[in-house]
């Protein structure tokens, strides 16, 4: 964790110290420290949003194609397999956010040597952890899917899908880590291209594999895996051939405990958030399997509904998380350079953008839930009835949900990893998970629906409280530093 040392800013005869001069020079030379904040947020957030939205959209297209070609059981099968995807995402953000945050903090402080080691270690760890996840998924496939909530009717389809998609996990991890590092390198457009390449491949070939070759669930799985291989390869080419901020050599790839710890310390908040999502998904699947069997809907229809709703919520979160990720290099660099006003300005604009996005999606979820659910399958009236009610109720507090990822990313980007972990855990672990276990005891499947808005409200309060406390601390540091930094060249 990075701590500030205001006392190191000494002024001697009107001249700033060499450390201040180095930071000022780096700040002035790097657009992250000098370009208008609003322009920077657009520059970095738009590619991040596009990347995540495209990724979410082709997951939605998967559900639409499967719903039309395989049916409700196919949607339920992908929902059962989904916790493995969120586990992969947890590794992605652990390495991607942890590496990019450290990289930008070191850049802002003018420490290129450590920045090189951070970039190299991100690649080595991506390969090692990606291969490890594939091995675990292949060896423990059936017990894993059972734990994830598969019913007897859903299990064969889930096995087919997961056995194939798990082969692409190493490339998925490499893709996402490369995207974060390429964005940190100042090339958000190429970062967007990395994910777009695989997404375009999948969008083109999924209907071919499904409807022309008749491969069913296996066809969808193979297009996912091949798209991940393509994206991962393109990302690696950039890291090897085009990475420009710092030199990358073989020695930077050899793991050292110091740099692994640095990466994990700033990525652990996002990691816990994703792991929490995995636990919630597993718990929700099993809860719906148990209580759904006692309702008019049975077990498979609730699993299918939540599978479709989860993908829709991921699409919404792609916008808000994309904004927060796009702000990460700006926040990290300027906090490392002790330019606190730019940090505040970045956070303010991020909160406004995330809030506008959240209100738009809230309106969609509340006013046209049946149309949204109908995209994934319209043959069963019970599916549409439960799906519309579930979507409308579970997402009732969507209009404030965009604040939490912005707050968690802000705390992580300024080196406050423990607070970032706390914010990340509030909704999923502290509030939502217990509610999913307790409320269905009294209200059945309906209890799961109401767990969402209650958890969202509580998490919002915690997030805002913690961020406000950090802003007040930053204001004090800013006032203490300003008289000492009068000799430093001004930064817009």
N, C-alpha and C positions, 0 to 999 in steps of 0.2 A: 504494500500500500504506500502511496506517495504522500508524504507529509510536507507541509510548507515550513520554511525557515526564513522568516522575515528578517531576522537579525543578520543574515548573510548579505543583505543589501546595504552596503556601506558606501558613503559618498566621500571622496577624498579630494579636497580642493576643487570641487565642482565637477570632477570627472567620475564616471561610474567605474566599478570594478571590472576586471576582465571577464568574470562570469556573467555580469549584467550585460556587458558589451556583446558577449557571444550569444546570449539569449535574444538580445535586441536585433542582432544581425540576422539570426535564424528567423525570427518573427517577421522582420521586414521583407526577407527574401521569399518566404513561403506564403502563398496566397491564403492559406488557412489563418494566418495571423494578420493579413492586411486587406483582403478583399471584403466587400460588403457582406455582412452576415446573411441577409436575405438571399442574395445571389448565390452564396456558397451552399445554403440549405437546398435551394432548387437544384444546383449542380450535382450535389451528392445524393439528395433524397429521391429525385426522379428516377435515376437508374436503379436505385435500391428498391423503390416501390415497384417499378416495372418488372424487375427480376422476380420479386416475391409474388406479385400478382400473376405473372405468367405461370410460375410454379403452382400457385393455388388454382389457377384456371385449368391447367391440364390435369390436376387432381379431380377437379369438378367434372371435366370432360370424361375422365375415367368412369366416374360414377354414372354419368348420363349414358355413356356407351354401354356400360355393364348393365344398367337398369333396363335398357332397351333390348340388349342381346341376351342377357342371362336372367335378369329378373331381380326381384327383391332379395332373394338368397345371395345373389352375387354382391349386392350392395352391403348386405350384412357381413359377408365374408371379408370384404375390404375394410370394413369397420373393425372387425376382430383383428385383422392384421395391422391396423393402424398404430397401436402402441409401439410396434417395432420401429415404425417411421419416426415417432416422436422421440424414441431413444436415440436414433441416429441424429435427429435434429439437436438433441441435447449435447451430443459430442461435437456436432458442428459449431454450435454457439460457444461451447467451452473453449474450443481452439480458435475459432474465428474471431469472436469478440475479445477473448483474452489476448490473442496475439495483436490484433489491430489496435486495441486500447493501449497496450504497452508500447507498441511501435510508435504511435502518435505522441504519447507522453515523452518517449525518449527523443523523438524528433524535435518536439517543442523545446526540450531541454538542451538540444545540440549534441546528444550522445549517439553518434552514428554507429559506433562499434556494437553497443548493446542492441541497437535497432536491427543490425544485420543478423545477430544471433537469434533475436526474436523471430524474424522472418524465416530463417532457416529451420528453426525448431518447429514452427507451425507446420511445415511440410512433412517433416519426419514423423511428428506425432499423428498427423492425419493418416498417413500410410499404416502405421502400427495399429492404431485404434480401429481404423476401418476394417482391416483384415481380421482383427480380433472379434468384431461384431459379426462378421460373416460366418466365422467358424462357430460361434455360439449359436447363431440362428440355424445353421445347417444341422448341427449335432442335436440340439434340443427342440427341434421344430414342433413336434406334436405336443409335448408337455407345455411348451411355451404358449401355443395357441389355446390350449385348454385353460391355462391360467388367464389368458386374455379374454375369456368368456365365450369361446366357440361352442355352439350346440352341435348335436350329432348331425343334423342336416346341413349345417354351415361348414363343418370341419373339412370335408374333401375339397371344396372350392378354396377355402382359406389356405390349405396346405399347398395346393397347386400354385396359387398366387405368391405366397411368401417364399417358397423354395426357390423360385426364379428371381424375384426382386431382391432377395438377400445377396445374390451374387454381385449386384451393382453397388452394394453399400460402400466399399472402399472408394469408388469413384464419386459417390455422392458426398462423402466426407471431404475428399480432396476438392471437389467443386466448390462447396460452400466456404471452406477455409481460404481457397484461392480468391473467391469473390471478395471476402473481407479484406484480404491483404492487398489485392489490386485496387480496391477503393481507397485503402489507406495510403497506397502509393500515388494517389492523385489521379487515377484513371477510372472513374465510375462508369464511363461508357463501355469500356472493355469488360468491366465487371458484369454489366448488364448483358453483354453479348455472350458471356460464358454460359449463363443459364438459359438465355434465349435459344441458343443452338440446340440444346437437348430438348427444350420444350417444342420447338418447331418440328424437330424430328418426330417427337411423340404424337403431336397433333396430326401430322401427315400420315404416319404409318399405323396408328392405332385402329382406325376404321378399316384399313386394308387387312391387317392381321385378324381383325374380328369378323368382318363381313365378306371379305374375298377369300381368305384362307380358312375361315371358320375355326380359328384356334381358341375362341372363348376366353376364359380367364387367363390361360397361358399366353395368349396373344397380347393381352393388355400388359401382362407382367414383362414380357420380352421387350416391348417397346419402351417401357419404363427403364429397364436395365440398360438397353443399348443407348438410350438418350443420356443416361448418367455417364456412361463410358465416354461418349462424345464430349460432353461438357467438361468432364474431369481432364481429358486430354488437352483441350484448348486452354484450360486454366493453367495446367502445368507448363505449357509452352510459354505462356507469358512470364511465369515465375523464373523460368530458366533463361529465357532469351531477352525479355523486355523490362524486367524490374529495374527501375531507375533511381529510386531514392537513395539506396545504399548498395554497396557491392555484396553479392551473394556467392560464397565459396563453399567448397566441400566441408571445410572445418565448421561452418555454421550449421551444418546438418547433424553433427555429432552431438547427441543429447548430453546436456549438463543439468544437474539438479537445480542450479540457480535459476536458469531460464525456464525450465519446466514449471517450477514453483511460481515464477512471475506470471506466466501465461495462465496457469490454473487459478491464481488468486483473483485475477480480474475477469476471468470467464466463468467462475463458479456460480455467480449470481444467476446468469442466464441459464447455466446448466441446471441448477436446482429448479428453476422455473419450468423448464421443459420436462425434467424428470417428474416434477409435480403434476404436469399435464398428463404424463404417462400413467401415473398412479390413479389420477382421477378418471382417465379413460378406462382403465382396467376395472376400477371399482364400479363405474357407471355401467359398463357392459354386463358385469356379473349381477349388479343390482337389477337392471332391466330384465335380464334373463330369469331371475328368481321371481320378481314381482310382476313381470309381464305375463308369466305363465299363469298367474292367479287372476289376470284381467281378461277382458274380452279380446284383447289384441294378440295374446300369445307371446312367446319369447322372441320370435324372429322379426316381427313387424317393429317393435321398439328398437331393436338393434339396427334395423335398416334405416329407421327415421333418424336416429342419432348419428349414423354414418353419414347421411346426406347433410344434416345440420352442421356437423363438425367441419365438413369441407366448406360450407358456406361461411362459417365463422372464421375459418382460416383465410378465406378471401378478404373478409373485412380486416382481419388483423394484419394481412399483408400490407395494407395501406399505412396503418398506424405504426407498425414495426419498421416498415421501410423508412418512414419519416425519422423515427428515432435512430435507426442505424445510419441514415444519411447524416445525422447531426454528430455522430460519434467522433469522426476525425476532427471536427471543428471544436467540440467540447474538450477532447483530450489534448489537442495541440495547445489551445489557448490557456487551459488550466496549467499545463506543464510550463508554459511561458509566463504564467502569473498575470495574464491579461483577463481579469475577472469580469469586467464589464461585457466583453464579447461572449463570455460563457453565459452570463445572465440573458443577454439579448438572444442568443441561440436557443436557450431553454424556453423563453417566452414565445418565440415564433413557432417552436415545435409544438408547444401545448395548444396554441391557437389552431394550427394545421390539423393536429390529431383530433381536436374537438369538433371541427367542422366536418371531417370525415365521419366521425362517430355519429353525429346527428343525422347525416344523410342515410347511413346504413340502418339506424334506428327506425327511421320512417319506412324504409323498405321492409324490414322485418315485421313491423307492426301492421302495415297496410296491405301487403300482398304476400302473406306467408303461403297461401295455398298455391299461388302461381309458382313460387320458388320451389316448393316441394314437388309440384307436378313435373318439373323438369327431370326429376330423377326416376319417375315412374308413376303412372296414373291408373294402373289396372285395378288396384285394391282400394275401395272407399275407406276402409279402416286405416290404411296407411296414410292417406291424405288427411283424414280427420285428426289422427294423432300427431302427424308431422306438423300441420299448421298450428295446432294448439301448443305443441312443444316449442316450436321456433318462436312464436309470439311471446310466450311466457319466459322461457329461458333467457332470452335476449332483451328483456324489458329495460335493463339499465345500460344498454349499449351506448347511449349518448354520453356517458362518462368513462367508458372503458378504455378509450384511447390514452387517457392520462397515465395509467399504470406503466405501460411499456416505456413511455417517455421518461417517467420518473426513475424507473429501474436503470435504464440506459444512462441517464444523466449521472446517477450516483456511481455507476461502474466506470464511466468515462473519466470522472474526476478522481478515480482511485479509491473510492469509498466502497470497497468490495463487500464488507459485512452488511452495510446498510442496503446495498443492492440486492444481496441475498434475501434480506428480510422483506423487502418490497416484492421481490419475485415470488416469495413463498406465501405471502399473505392471502391472496385469492385462492390459490390452488390447494395448499396444504392446511393452512390455519383455519380457513373458513369453508371452502367448497367441499373438501373431502369429508369432514365430519357431517356436514349437512346432507350429503348424498347418502350417507349411512343411516342417519337418524330420521330424516323426514319421511322416507318411504315406509318406515315402520308404522306411521300414522296415516299417511295419505297415498300409499302405493306409488304407482308410476308418476302421479301428479306431484308427489313430493320431490322427485328429481328435477322437475321443471322449475319449482320455486327455489331450489337451492342456488340456481344461477344468479338471479337478481339480488338475493340477500348477500351472497358472497361478494358480488361486484360492488355493492354499496359500502360494505365494511372495508374492502381493500382500497377503495378510493380515498376514504378518510385517512387510513394509515399512510398511504403514499404521499398525499399532500402534506401531511404533518411533518414527515421526515424531510421532504425536499425544502419546505419553508425553513426548517431549522438549519439546513446547510446553506441556504441563501443568506440567512442572517449572519452566520459565521463568515461567509465569504465577504459580506459587506464590511465586517470588522477588519478582516485581513486587507481588504482593498483600501480602507481608510488609513491603516497602519503603514501600508506600503507606499501610498501616493507621495508623501513628502520625501521619501528616500529615493524615488524613481524619477525625480524631476529632471535629472540629467539624461535620462534615457530617451532616445529618439521616439517621437510620437508614432503611434500605430493607429490608423483609422478605425 
